[in-house]
Amino acid sequence: MREEENYSYKTPSSQLVKIAEIASHYKGRPEMLMKVITKVQKIEPAFSASVASVIAREMDIPQTQVYSFVTFYAMLSVKPRGKYVIRMCKSAPCHVRGAKEIVRALEDLLQIKMGETTEDRRFTLEYCPCLGVCEQSPAIMINEKAYVNLTPESVRDVVKRYIRGEV
């Protein structure tokens, strides 16, 4: 599915009220857009057209500026993501040290492919350019926590802890 098609995701109106409250504190301050988007992403899994519209209106900036900003950064998305976003580093050190086997283990365990979200919206698998832990590759990041020196077995153990709700 193309990115623009995902932009039609419908955000619940109760969420839009919360988003308006967050963005309204930064009216006339376009330089604070990243701060607003970071706060919004914690309560809303996708930046729909309605989310962008509310942010733009409350900050008094063009909606296209919000959409351009969100689609520029890999850590942001216009499509719904899971509660846990698992990012696999696709840099050369991770690749050389077994990233392909880690991806295979993740896809097998979660029954989704890279770029997809589980049906229950708990997990999303994504590639990212680099996690900055090359000396400890292969590595993944689940939301904000990095896991390093992975093997297929260890990555399955890590994700199973999330599945069981231990993390």
C-alpha angles and dihedrals in degrees: 000000000000119000092242091057091056089054088076091071109134116237116206113252092235088061092048090058090054091046092051090052092052095046095043090069089066102047111155092011106104090166087071094061093108091052091050093046092048091053093045093050089060091063102029123048097207138031100234124182089262092053091049090047093052093047091047093048095046094044093040094235131123116277089228088061090056093046092046091050094049094047093047097061119067092211090063128066143191091207127071115268133195126265086255117044110198111201119195117204111235097190122127096258092054091044093051092046097053111284090145091062091047091052091049091051092049094047092047094048096046096033093228135102128239109286093031136105126220116254091248089053093236098118137033123184118211140162120233130190099243138339094202096241098101094145088060099043145183092058142165133191122218106200100310100340122093124213116197143187089032131183125187089259096048094047090051089051091050094050092044088059088058091046090053091047094244093130 
